[in-house]
Amino acid sequence: MSVTLVCGGSGFIGRWVCEAVRSQPETELVGVGLGPKPDGFNDRWLEVDLLDGGRNVSHELREIAPATVVNCTGSIHGSAL
């Protein structure tokens, strides 16, 4: 089974992308967002700020090992470094 990670999965576009991913056979969906798991989101959810240096995002990504990453986040400010 392949894993698809959707960043911004609770946003306007991200919700539609998650719906499309769910329809794919043999695909596990992992949503990523700033806040807690949205109501009605029954798939795995990762609450993380991708720009927050205090959380080990690379460790989370290695653990999930997504085959596909879809970025549906909006405009961001700051630096990922």
C-alpha positions as CSV (number, residue, x, y, z in Angstrom):
1,M,0.0,0.0,0.0
2,S,1.4,3.4,-0.9
3,V,1.1,6.5,1.3
4,T,0.0,9.9,0.1
5,L,0.7,12.9,2.4
6,V,-1.5,15.9,1.8
7,C,-0.2,19.1,3.4
8,G,-3.0,21.6,4.1
9,G,-5.5,18.7,4.1
10,S,-8.1,20.7,6.0
11,G,-8.1,23.7,3.7
12,F,-10.4,24.5,0.8
13,I,-8.3,22.7,-1.9
14,G,-6.8,20.2,0.5
15,R,-10.2,18.7,1.4
16,W,-10.9,18.0,-2.3
17,V,-7.5,16.5,-2.8
18,C,-8.0,14.2,0.2
19,E,-11.4,13.1,-1.2
20,A,-9.6,12.2,-4.5
21,V,-6.9,10.3,-2.7
22,R,-9.4,8.3,-0.7
23,S,-10.9,7.1,-3.9
24,Q,-7.6,5.5,-5.0
25,P,-7.3,1.8,-4.3
26,E,-4.3,0.6,-2.2
27,T,-3.5,4.2,-1.0
28,E,-3.3,5.3,2.6
29,L,-4.0,9.0,3.2
30,V,-2.1,11.0,5.8
31,G,-3.3,14.6,6.3
32,V,-1.1,17.4,7.6
33,G,-2.2,20.7,9.1
34,L,-1.5,23.3,11.7
35,G,-4.5,22.4,13.9
36,P,-6.1,19.3,15.3
37,K,-7.7,16.6,13.1
38,P,-10.8,18.1,11.5
39,D,-14.2,16.7,12.4
40,G,-15.1,13.9,10.0
41,F,-11.5,13.3,9.0
42,N,-11.2,9.5,9.5
43,D,-7.7,9.1,8.1
44,R,-4.4,9.5,9.9
45,W,-3.7,13.2,10.7
46,L,-0.4,14.8,11.6
47,E,-0.7,18.1,13.5
48,V,2.5,20.0,12.6
49,D,3.8,23.4,11.6
50,L,6.1,22.7,8.7
51,L,8.1,25.9,9.6
52,D,8.5,25.1,13.3
53,G,12.1,24.2,14.0
54,G,11.1,22.8,17.4
55,R,9.4,19.7,15.9
56,N,11.4,17.1,14.1
57,V,9.5,17.1,10.8
58,S,12.1,15.1,9.0
59,H,11.7,12.3,11.6
60,E,7.9,12.3,11.0
61,L,8.4,12.1,7.2
62,R,10.8,9.3,7.5
63,E,8.4,7.4,9.7
64,I,5.5,7.9,7.3
65,A,7.6,7.3,4.2
66,P,5.1,8.8,1.7
67,A,5.3,7.7,-1.9
68,T,3.5,11.0,-2.9
69,V,3.4,14.4,-1.2
70,V,0.8,16.9,-2.3
71,N,1.2,20.5,-1.1
72,C,-2.1,22.3,-0.7
73,T,-0.9,24.8,1.9
74,G,-1.5,28.5,1.4
75,S,0.9,31.3,1.5
76,I,3.6,30.9,4.2
77,H,5.9,33.4,5.9
78,G,9.2,32.8,7.5
79,S,11.9,30.3,6.7
80,A,12.0,26.6,6.7
81,L,15.7,26.7,7.6
